[in-house]
Amino acid sequence: MSLSIQQLTKYYGQQAALNNVSFELHAGEIAGFLGPNGAGKSTLMKIVTGYISADAGTVSVCGEKVTETGLETRRMIGYLPEHNPLYPDLYVKEYLQFVAGMYHLGKQSKSRVDEMIERTGLTGEYKKRIGQLSKGYRQRVGLAQALIHDPKVLILDEPTTGLDPNQLTEIRNLIIEVGKEKTVLFSTHIMQEVKAICKRVIIINNGKLVADSTEDSLLHEVDKDRFGALVEFAGVIVPDRLCSIPGVLRVDPIGKNTFQVTSTTDVRSDIFRLAVETNIPLLTLQQQAQSMEDVFKKLTN
């Protein structure tokens, strides 16, 4: 495997930021790394990159153990942190040349800088100072520096923050392309990103691993004991009437005379009978599959 995390534990004072977390990722695998704020995601990423040390457990990249002083493993890792640290007074190309120099790319520096400018969509911006760029373009510069030394493992902490819809599509496609040959650990709060990019989903909560599977498997796990229905009536109906249907767990108003009904069984026929009994026509009665948002809420609530 390219990335191996075994029994990783980290304390800040008396608080466990990570508690015995273990998982492995292979080359060609893009894993979505999810969790609420404060769950321990950024702490784990900082340990993986050698930025901070763990209190217990090990991290290995391509069989080499990661330490705070291990330069060889750092050369195999590309890292885009959540708060992208850049030098605003440097020109884009100048900054990437500086990063290439830190990785001792030598004669490859010019070609790698030019390639990263093109691949990350910076062709029209590379002559500008970084401080003049929009947040979206600064994210592109951060992604370019993470990729410039051709790492085996790519750690991305909220990489699509601040991107407009067109930029999102371009960066998603780049990450997917990169993920064909590298190992990518991709942290995000945007569930659509998981669906669009990730083959695997890893969720932590309060420093503990609570899920590690494919999206389809996690959705099936939620679906097996929950049903969802979108209901819209042509007139006013008291939500308590829906709540009184056997098997209904929750009724959430989401619009005028429109409700999201969550139940333990399929209650659509009961809802139809209720519409007949109250003489209030149904405009919509649609079964809804559970989403990654539902999975996330269930596992981290």
C-alpha positions as CSV (number, residue, x, y, z in Angstrom):
1,M,0.0,0.0,0.0
2,S,1.0,3.6,-0.5
3,L,-0.3,5.0,2.8
4,S,-0.6,3.0,6.0
5,I,-2.0,4.5,9.2
6,Q,-1.9,2.2,12.2
7,Q,-3.4,2.9,15.7
8,L,-2.8,6.7,15.4
9,T,-3.4,8.6,18.6
10,K,-2.8,12.2,19.4
11,Y,-3.7,14.2,22.5
12,Y,-3.9,18.0,23.0
13,G,-3.7,18.2,26.8
14,Q,-6.4,15.9,28.1
15,Q,-8.4,15.9,24.8
16,A,-7.9,13.0,22.4
17,A,-7.8,14.6,18.9
18,L,-7.2,11.1,17.4
19,N,-8.0,7.8,19.2
20,N,-6.5,4.6,17.7
21,V,-7.3,5.4,14.1
22,S,-6.2,2.9,11.4
23,F,-6.7,2.6,7.7
24,E,-4.7,1.9,4.5
25,L,-4.8,3.4,1.0
26,H,-3.4,2.1,-2.2
27,A,-2.1,3.7,-5.4
28,G,-4.9,4.8,-7.7
29,E,-7.3,5.3,-4.8
30,I,-9.1,8.6,-4.0
31,A,-10.5,8.6,-0.5
32,G,-12.9,11.2,0.8
33,F,-12.0,12.1,4.4
34,L,-15.0,13.4,6.3
35,G,-15.9,14.5,9.8
36,P,-17.4,17.4,11.7
37,N,-15.3,20.4,12.6
38,G,-12.9,19.4,15.4
39,A,-13.2,15.7,14.6
40,G,-9.4,15.3,14.0
41,K,-9.1,15.5,10.2
42,S,-6.5,18.2,10.0
43,T,-4.5,16.7,12.9
44,L,-4.3,13.4,11.1
45,M,-3.2,15.1,7.9
46,K,-0.5,17.1,9.7
47,I,0.8,13.8,11.2
48,V,0.8,12.1,7.8
49,T,2.8,14.9,6.3
50,G,5.3,14.9,9.2
51,Y,4.3,18.4,10.3
52,I,3.5,17.2,13.9
53,S,4.2,13.9,15.7
54,A,1.7,11.4,17.0
55,D,1.6,10.3,20.7
56,A,1.2,6.7,19.6
57,G,0.8,4.7,16.4
58,T,2.7,4.9,13.0
59,V,2.3,6.3,9.5
60,S,4.1,4.8,6.6
61,V,4.4,6.0,3.0
62,C,5.4,3.4,0.4
63,G,6.8,1.3,3.3
64,E,8.8,4.2,4.9
65,K,7.9,5.4,8.3
66,V,6.9,9.1,8.5
67,T,8.7,11.2,11.1
68,E,9.0,14.9,11.8
69,T,12.6,14.9,10.5
70,G,12.3,12.3,7.7
71,L,13.0,14.2,4.4
72,E,12.7,11.1,2.2
73,T,9.1,10.4,3.1
74,R,8.2,14.1,2.8
75,R,9.5,14.0,-0.8
76,M,6.8,11.3,-1.5
77,I,4.0,13.5,-0.1
78,G,2.2,16.5,-1.6
79,Y,0.2,18.6,0.8
80,L,-2.4,21.3,0.3
81,P,-3.4,22.5,3.8
82,E,-6.8,24.0,4.6
83,H,-5.3,27.5,5.1
84,N,-3.1,27.7,2.0
85,P,0.2,29.4,3.0
86,L,1.6,31.4,0.1
87,Y,3.9,34.3,-0.4
88,P,1.7,37.1,-1.7
89,D,4.6,39.3,-2.9
90,L,6.0,36.6,-5.2
91,Y,4.8,36.1,-8.8
92,V,3.1,32.8,-9.4
93,K,5.9,31.4,-11.6
94,E,8.5,32.7,-9.2
95,Y,6.9,31.0,-6.3
96,L,6.6,27.6,-8.1
97,Q,10.3,27.9,-9.1
98,F,11.1,28.5,-5.4
99,V,9.1,25.4,-4.4
100,A,10.8,23.3,-7.1
101,G,14.2,24.5,-5.7
102,M,13.2,23.3,-2.2
103,Y,12.6,19.8,-3.7
104,H,16.0,19.9,-5.5
105,L,14.4,19.2,-8.9
106,G,17.4,20.7,-10.7
107,K,17.1,20.5,-14.5
108,Q,13.5,19.3,-14.2
109,S,12.5,22.5,-12.5
110,K,11.6,24.5,-15.6
111,S,9.6,21.7,-17.2
112,R,7.7,20.8,-14.0
113,V,6.8,24.5,-13.3
114,D,5.5,24.9,-16.8
115,E,3.6,21.7,-16.6
116,M,1.9,22.6,-13.3
117,I,1.0,26.1,-14.6
118,E,-0.8,24.4,-17.5
119,R,-2.4,21.5,-15.6
120,T,-3.8,23.7,-12.8
121,G,-5.2,26.4,-15.2
122,L,-2.7,29.1,-14.3
123,T,-1.6,29.9,-17.8
124,G,-3.3,33.3,-17.8
125,E,-2.3,34.2,-14.3
126,Y,1.3,33.1,-13.8
127,K,2.8,36.6,-14.5
128,K,0.7,38.1,-11.6
129,R,1.7,38.4,-8.0
130,I,0.0,35.8,-5.8
131,G,-1.5,38.6,-3.7
132,Q,-3.4,39.8,-6.8
133,L,-5.1,36.5,-7.4
134,S,-8.7,35.5,-6.4
135,K,-9.1,32.9,-3.7
136,G,-9.9,30.3,-6.3
137,Y,-6.6,31.0,-8.2
138,R,-4.7,30.9,-5.0
139,Q,-6.1,27.4,-4.4
140,R,-4.8,26.5,-7.8
141,V,-1.3,27.7,-6.9
142,G,-1.5,25.7,-3.7
143,L,-2.4,22.6,-5.7
144,A,0.4,23.2,-8.2
145,Q,3.0,23.4,-5.4
146,A,1.6,20.1,-3.9
147,L,2.1,18.3,-7.2
148,I,5.2,19.9,-8.5
149,H,7.6,17.2,-7.2
150,D,5.4,14.4,-8.5
151,P,4.6,12.8,-5.1
152,K,3.3,9.3,-4.5
153,V,0.7,10.5,-2.0
154,L,-1.4,13.6,-2.2
155,I,-3.0,15.1,0.9
156,L,-5.7,17.7,0.2
157,D,-7.4,19.6,3.0
158,E,-10.5,21.4,1.6
159,P,-8.9,22.0,-1.8
160,T,-12.0,23.3,-3.5
161,T,-12.7,26.1,-1.0
162,G,-13.5,29.4,-2.8
163,L,-13.8,28.0,-6.3
164,D,-16.6,29.0,-8.7
165,P,-18.6,26.2,-10.5
166,N,-16.4,26.3,-13.6
167,Q,-13.2,26.1,-11.5
168,L,-14.7,23.3,-9.4
169,T,-15.2,21.2,-12.5
170,E,-11.7,21.8,-13.7
171,I,-10.1,21.0,-10.3
172,R,-12.2,18.0,-9.8
173,N,-11.1,16.6,-13.2
174,L,-7.5,17.3,-12.3
175,I,-7.8,15.5,-9.0
176,I,-9.5,12.5,-10.7
177,E,-6.7,12.4,-13.3
178,V,-4.0,12.6,-10.7
179,G,-5.8,10.0,-8.6
180,K,-5.3,7.4,-11.4
181,E,-1.7,7.0,-10.5
182,K,-1.4,8.5,-7.0
183,T,-2.9,7.9,-3.6
184,V,-5.2,10.8,-2.7
185,L,-6.6,11.6,0.7
186,F,-9.2,14.3,0.2
187,S,-10.8,16.2,3.1
188,T,-14.1,18.1,2.4
189,H,-17.4,19.1,3.9
190,I,-19.1,19.2,0.5
191,M,-20.9,15.8,0.0
192,Q,-21.2,16.5,-3.8
193,E,-17.4,16.4,-3.9
194,V,-17.4,13.0,-2.4
195,K,-19.8,11.6,-5.0
196,A,-18.0,13.3,-7.9
197,I,-14.4,12.4,-6.9
198,C,-14.0,9.7,-4.3
199,K,-14.1,5.9,-4.6
200,R,-14.0,5.4,-0.9
201,V,-15.3,7.3,2.1
202,I,-13.6,7.5,5.5
203,I,-15.4,9.2,8.4
204,I,-14.1,10.2,11.8
205,N,-15.9,11.6,14.7
206,N,-14.5,12.8,18.0
207,G,-11.1,11.4,17.0
208,K,-12.4,7.9,16.2
209,L,-12.9,6.1,12.9
210,V,-16.7,5.5,12.5
211,A,-16.8,4.5,8.8
212,D,-14.5,3.2,6.1
213,S,-16.3,1.9,3.0
214,T,-17.6,2.8,-0.5
215,E,-20.3,5.4,-0.9
216,D,-22.8,2.7,-2.1
217,S,-22.1,0.5,0.9
218,L,-22.6,3.3,3.3
219,L,-25.9,4.4,1.6
220,H,-27.1,0.8,1.7
221,E,-26.4,0.6,5.4
222,V,-28.5,3.7,6.1
223,D,-31.3,2.6,3.7
224,K,-31.9,-0.8,5.2
225,D,-33.8,0.6,8.2
226,R,-34.9,4.1,6.9
227,F,-37.3,5.2,4.2
228,G,-37.7,8.8,2.9
229,A,-40.6,10.3,1.1
230,L,-41.2,13.8,-0.4
231,V,-44.8,14.9,0.0
232,E,-46.5,18.0,-1.3
233,F,-50.2,18.7,-0.7
234,A,-52.5,21.0,-2.7
235,G,-53.8,22.5,0.6
236,V,-52.9,22.9,4.3
237,I,-52.5,19.7,6.3
238,V,-51.5,19.5,10.0
239,P,-48.1,17.7,10.2
240,D,-49.4,15.7,13.2
241,R,-51.6,13.8,10.8
242,L,-48.5,12.6,9.0
243,C,-46.7,11.9,12.3
244,S,-49.7,9.7,13.4
245,I,-49.0,7.2,10.5
246,P,-47.5,4.0,11.9
247,G,-43.8,3.8,11.2
248,V,-43.2,7.5,10.7
249,L,-40.2,8.7,12.6
250,R,-40.0,12.3,11.7
251,V,-41.8,14.9,9.5
252,D,-39.8,17.9,8.4
253,P,-41.5,20.9,6.7
254,I,-39.4,22.0,3.7
255,G,-41.8,24.3,1.9
256,K,-45.4,25.4,1.7
257,N,-47.5,22.3,2.3
258,T,-44.4,20.2,1.5
259,F,-42.8,17.7,3.9
260,Q,-39.9,15.3,4.1
261,V,-41.2,12.1,5.8
262,T,-38.7,9.7,7.4
263,S,-40.1,6.3,8.4
264,T,-39.1,2.7,9.2
265,T,-41.3,1.3,6.4
266,D,-42.6,2.5,3.0
267,V,-45.6,4.7,4.1
268,R,-46.5,6.1,0.7
269,S,-49.8,4.1,0.5
270,D,-50.7,5.4,3.9
271,I,-50.0,9.0,2.9
272,F,-52.2,8.5,-0.2
273,R,-55.1,7.2,2.0
274,L,-54.6,10.3,4.3
275,A,-55.0,12.6,1.2
276,V,-58.2,10.8,0.3
277,E,-59.6,10.9,3.8
278,T,-58.9,14.7,4.2
279,N,-59.9,15.5,0.6
280,I,-56.6,17.3,0.1
281,P,-55.1,16.4,-3.3
282,L,-51.4,15.2,-3.5
283,L,-49.2,17.2,-5.9
284,T,-46.1,15.1,-5.1
285,L,-45.5,11.8,-3.5
286,Q,-41.9,10.6,-4.2
287,Q,-39.7,8.1,-2.5
288,Q,-36.3,9.5,-1.7
289,A,-33.1,7.6,-1.3
290,Q,-30.9,8.4,1.6
291,S,-28.0,10.7,0.8
292,M,-24.4,11.0,2.0
293,E,-25.7,13.9,4.2
294,D,-28.0,11.3,5.9
295,V,-25.0,9.0,6.4
296,F,-22.9,11.7,7.8
297,K,-25.5,12.9,10.2
298,K,-26.2,9.4,11.4
299,L,-22.6,8.6,12.1
300,T,-21.5,11.9,13.6
301,N,-24.7,13.1,15.4
